[in-house]
Amino acid sequence: MTENEALADLPPSAKLVYKVLEYEGELTQQRLAEETRLSTRTVRYALNSLESIELIEQKVYFADARKRLYSLPGTDVE
């Protein structure tokens, strides 16, 4: 399944979150909510949807270990 096919079945909020990550790079859930103007609950649902089909990955945000950084696979910033 290609990336576009996987995205086609997702809700619009998940597509928006994906596109913001594509253009902005790594972001926290809070920054994604600010950038997309979606509620944090909607962003969380979108992130879970994207992560369940492995279109995004998450890692620890070292500035605040309680938060996670979300990004597209293979776009790690050193």
PyMOL commands that set and color helices and strands:
alter all, ss='L'
color gray80, all
select helices_A, chain A and resi 3-8+12-24+29-36+40-52
alter helices_A, ss='H'
color red, helices_A
select strands_A, chain A and resi 27-28+57-60+68-71
alter strands_A, ss='S'
color yellow, strands_A
deselect
rebuild
show_as cartoon
